[in-house]
Amino acid sequence: MAESLLLATQSISQQQWEYAAIISPIAIDKFNFESNQGRIEKTSKDTLTVKGKNYCLSWQTEERVFSLLATDGRGELLRIREDSSGVPQLEFADQITYSDVEQWNQINQQLQELERQRQLEAERQKILEDEQIEY
């Protein structure tokens, strides 16, 4: 998604755009992971939210807007809107720090490890099913 993230406005600095391009696909993966685990809250009729210790992720279903907010008082760090053909466009990015990038890279590593474990378990299950003794 980072390569396909379009810039909707020119008022975002190059550094903020680069940080947002790194963080946004990870944040969306994290939102989807938490959603698949059933750890999502409907905070309004069209808004789904995942709240963590440091960040809050939200998806406005009707507007097709994804937001990442910091819980340390900085507020919204980035906002992405999908256009009518589903192409994500970065509408807003501000106050994203290198520390945020590091934290999201750690989250990405955790998500990848969980996916690796899930794949190993699926392979183990298949082997057990294939080796079942018929009687």
Rosetta blueprint (number, residue, H / E / L):
1 M L
2 A L
3 E L
4 S L
5 L L
6 L E
7 L E
8 A L
9 T L
10 Q L
11 S L
12 I L
13 S L
14 Q H
15 Q H
16 Q H
17 W H
18 E H
19 Y H
20 A H
21 A H
22 I H
23 I H
24 S H
25 P H
26 I H
27 A H
28 I H
29 D H
30 K H
31 F H
32 N H
33 F H
34 E H
35 S H
36 N H
37 Q L
38 G L
39 R L
40 I L
41 E E
42 K E
43 T E
44 S E
45 K L
46 D L
47 T E
48 L E
49 T E
50 V E
51 K E
52 G L
53 K L
54 N L
55 Y E
56 C E
57 L E
58 S E
59 W E
60 Q E
61 T L
62 E L
63 E L
64 R L
65 V E
66 F E
67 S E
68 L E
69 L E
70 A E
71 T L
72 D L
73 G L
74 R L
75 G E
76 E E
77 L E
78 L E
79 R E
80 I E
81 R E
82 E E
83 D L
84 S L
85 S L
86 G L
87 V L
88 P E
89 Q E
90 L E
91 E E
92 F E
93 A E
94 D L
95 Q L
96 I L
97 T L
98 Y H
99 S H
100 D H
101 V H
102 E H
103 Q H
104 W H
105 N H
106 Q H
107 I H
108 N H
109 Q H
110 Q H
111 L H
112 Q H
113 E H
114 L H
115 E H
116 R H
117 Q H
118 R H
119 Q H
120 L H
121 E H
122 A H
123 E H
124 R H
125 Q H
126 K H
127 I H
128 L H
129 E H
130 D H
131 E L
132 Q L
133 I L
134 E L
135 Y L
